[in-house]
Amino acid sequence: MRLKRWVGICSKLTSGLVSIPPRFLSICPGSSQQHVCVWVRSIAGCCPIMAEEAKKLAAYAAVDNHVQNNQVVGVGSGSTIVYAVDRLAERVRLEKLNIVCVPTSFQARQLVLKHGLILSDLDRHPELDVAIDGADEVDAGLILIKGGGGCLTQEKIVAGCAKHFIVIADYRKDSVSLGEQWKKGVPVEVIPMAYVPVARRIARCFGGEAVLRMAVSKAGPVVTDNGNFILDWKFEGVQNWKEVNRDIKMIPGVVETGLFVGMAERAYFGMEDGTVQVRDAPSQ
C-alpha cells in the first residue's frame, strides 16, 4: 500500500467531520503487505467516526489494494458498495484505467451506469479478476451472512466467478460468531410456490424459525431480481455452517442461501476510531 495515496484518501474522507492534516496519518507498526492496518492518530477533541465514514474507509482501501488496470471487476450490492464504486470511478478517471464491471443486482448496474463505467455481464466475461462486496455479518473465519438487501443469489454467483473475493464492511458487521451482531437471520431465496414447505423443513431440521420477508413499500412479500421470495431463517446458536449451507441448498425449492462459506479471501472493516482493520481467511 502506498502511503501517499492514503494521505489523500483519508483527508478527503474526513472532510465535513474533522480536518486531519497528513502528518496525523500513518501505517500501523508491524504491518506488512499481507496484513495492513491504516490508522488515524488521535487528535484532541476528535470524536469516533460514524458508520458511513467507516464504510467509506473500508471501501476505498479495498478498491486501492485490489483493483488494477485491465481488470474485470465484480460489483457487489448494498450501501457500502456505493463508496467502492465512487472510488473505482475516481481512479478510472484520474489514472485512465481500463476496467470492466459485472454487477450483482439492479442497484449495482445502476451505480455502474451512473458513473459511466464499462458495464458487462457473465455471458461476455465469465471469469472475473476480483469481486468486491459488502456483508451483513462476518465471523472470525470469514464466513459471511449476506442477502439483507435481497441480492444473495447473484452476489454468490459473481463472487464464485472471481479469482479473488474481497469483503468490505463497517465495524458493526464484525463478529466472532454469526448471530452476535446480525439478528435478522440467514436469508434463503426460494421458489414462490415452495416457501411454506421450505420454511417448515428448515425449522424442523435446523431449529429456529424461517419467516417470509415482507416488503415495506408494497403489499406482499419481497420479490428478488430473479422473481423469487426470501425466507429469513432466525437460527439458534452456533452451527456447522458448511454443513448447514449444503443441507439447506438440497431442499427442493431452495435457490440459494445467504451463507458464504469458504469464499471470501480478505475483509476490510472500517472502525470507529478511523482505522481500517484487515482480516484474511484462515489457511485451508
Order of alpha helices (4+ residues) and beta strands (2+ residues): alpha-beta-beta-alpha-beta-alpha-beta-alpha-beta-beta-beta-beta-alpha-beta-beta-alpha-beta-beta-alpha-beta-beta-beta-beta
